[in-house]
């Protein structure tokens, strides 16, 4: 994977060799991440940053809990983090053959979102990590779609107080 930084636009480029019986083909995947904001400087010491990062959870996050409580209150029953499905979706609704991913804007590179800021320190490492997450998200979604699952992605910024009602109403309408 290569990362090309062009100021406010960053491109992640991945190449993959695909072999078939007749020929070999190179598949090139490009993601564009728009950075409308300046790179952020780290204001914490290494020890404090390390402690903060260790407290970040991948399951049972506040945005995930908001969606789960809402769905449960509306009578929906679901499974959590089903390991049998690719990507271990946050919420699985087997009755509707639907999965819900609740993505953090930073960790999944929400393009154009004010909560996605590229750090100044170890920029290339972070961009590679975020591009890797984007790659996994795309791969997971294509596998689930090919198996007939409906996919709903909810971004962390869509659960802010001014947007939460419309986001959750939209989620319900997609399930019906």
C-alpha positions in Angstrom: 0.0 0.0 0.0 1.3 3.4 -0.9 0.2 6.8 0.5 0.4 9.9 -1.6 -0.1 13.2 0.3 -1.0 16.2 -1.9 -1.7 18.7 0.8 -5.5 18.7 1.4 -6.0 15.5 -0.5 -4.4 12.2 0.4 -4.6 9.1 -1.7 -4.2 5.5 -0.6 -3.2 3.2 -3.4 -3.2 -0.5 -3.2 -2.1 -2.9 -5.9 -3.1 -6.6 -6.0 -2.0 -9.3 -8.5 -4.9 -11.4 -9.6 -4.1 -14.7 -11.4 -6.5 -16.4 -13.7 -6.0 -19.4 -15.9 -5.4 -17.3 -19.0 -3.5 -14.3 -17.7 -2.5 -12.2 -14.8 -4.0 -8.9 -14.0 -3.1 -6.1 -11.6 -6.0 -4.6 -9.7 -5.4 -1.1 -8.4 -7.6 0.4 -5.7 -7.4 4.1 -4.9 -9.1 5.8 -1.9 -9.2 9.6 -1.6 -9.3 11.2 1.8 -10.1 14.8 1.8 -8.5 16.8 4.6 -10.3 20.1 4.9 -8.5 20.8 8.1 -4.9 21.3 9.0 -2.9 18.5 10.5 -3.3 18.3 14.2 -0.3 18.6 16.6 -0.1 16.2 19.5 -0.6 18.2 22.7 0.1 15.3 25.1 3.2 13.6 26.3 4.0 10.0 25.1 2.8 8.5 28.4 -0.5 10.4 28.4 -1.1 9.6 24.7 -0.4 6.0 25.4 -2.8 5.9 28.3 -5.5 7.7 26.2 -5.1 5.2 23.4 -5.3 2.2 25.7 -8.7 3.4 26.9 -10.3 3.4 23.4 -12.7 0.5 23.0 -13.7 -1.4 19.9 -17.0 -2.8 21.3 -19.8 -1.2 23.4 -18.8 2.3 22.4 -21.2 5.2 23.2 -22.4 5.6 19.6 -23.0 1.8 19.4 -24.9 1.8 22.7 -27.2 4.7 21.5 -28.1 2.7 18.4 -28.6 -0.5 20.3 -30.9 1.1 22.9 -32.9 2.8 20.2 -33.4 -0.4 18.2 -34.4 -2.4 21.3 -36.9 0.3 22.4 -38.5 0.0 18.9 -38.9 -3.8 19.3 -35.9 -4.9 17.2 -33.9 -7.9 18.5 -30.4 -8.4 17.3 -27.1 -10.1 17.8 -23.8 -8.4 18.7 -20.4 -8.7 17.0 -21.3 -12.0 15.2 -17.9 -13.7 14.6 -19.4 -16.0 11.9 -19.9 -12.9 9.6 -17.0 -11.1 8.0 -15.9 -8.0 9.8 -17.8 -8.9 13.0 -20.6 -6.3 12.4 -21.6 -4.2 15.5 -25.3 -5.2 15.2 -26.8 -8.1 13.3 -30.5 -8.4 12.6 -30.9 -11.9 11.3 -34.7 -11.5 10.8 -34.1 -8.7 8.3 -30.8 -10.1 7.0 -29.3 -6.8 7.8 -26.0 -5.8 9.5 -25.2 -2.4 11.0 -21.7 -1.0 11.3 -21.2 2.0 13.5 -18.0 3.6 12.4 -15.9 6.1 14.2 -15.1 9.0 11.9 -11.4 9.0 12.8 -10.7 5.3 12.7 -12.6 4.7 9.4 -11.5 7.9 7.6 -14.9 9.6 7.2 -14.1 11.8 4.2 -15.2 15.4 4.5 -16.0 15.0 8.2 -14.7 17.6 10.7 -14.0 14.8 13.2 -11.5 13.1 10.9 -8.2 15.0 11.4 -4.9 13.6 10.2 -2.3 13.7 13.0 1.0 15.5 12.5 3.1 12.9 14.3 3.6 9.6 12.5 1.4 10.8 9.7 2.3 8.1 7.3 1.8 5.3 9.8 -1.6 6.6 10.8 -2.7 7.1 7.2 -1.6 3.5 6.4 -3.6 2.3 9.3 -6.7 4.3 8.4 -6.4 3.3 4.7 -6.1 -0.3 5.9 -9.4 0.1 7.8 -11.1 1.6 4.8 -9.8 -1.4 2.7 -11.2 -3.9 5.2 -14.5 -2.0 5.3 -14.9 -2.2 1.5 -13.9 -5.8 1.4 -16.2 -6.8 4.3 -19.1 -4.9 2.7 -18.6 -6.6 -0.7 -18.5 -10.1 0.9 -21.6 -9.4 2.9 -23.4 -8.0 -0.1 -22.5 -11.0 -2.2 -24.0 -13.2 0.5 -27.3 -11.2 0.4 -26.9 -9.1 3.5 -28.2 -5.5 3.6 -25.6 -3.2 5.1 -26.3 0.0 7.0 -23.3 2.2 8.0 -23.8 4.8 10.7 -21.1 7.3 11.2 -20.2 8.6 14.7 -20.8 12.2 13.6 -24.4 11.3 12.5 -25.2 10.5 16.1 -24.5 14.0 17.4 -27.4 15.7 19.1 -28.5 17.7 16.1 -28.6 14.7 13.7 -29.4 11.7 15.9 -33.2 11.7 15.4 -33.0 11.8 11.6 -30.2 9.2 11.5 -32.1 6.7 13.7 -35.4 7.3 11.8 -33.5 6.7 8.6 -32.1 3.5 10.0 -35.6 2.2 10.9 -36.9 3.1 7.4 -34.1 1.1 5.8 -35.0 -1.9 8.0 -38.7 -1.8 7.0 
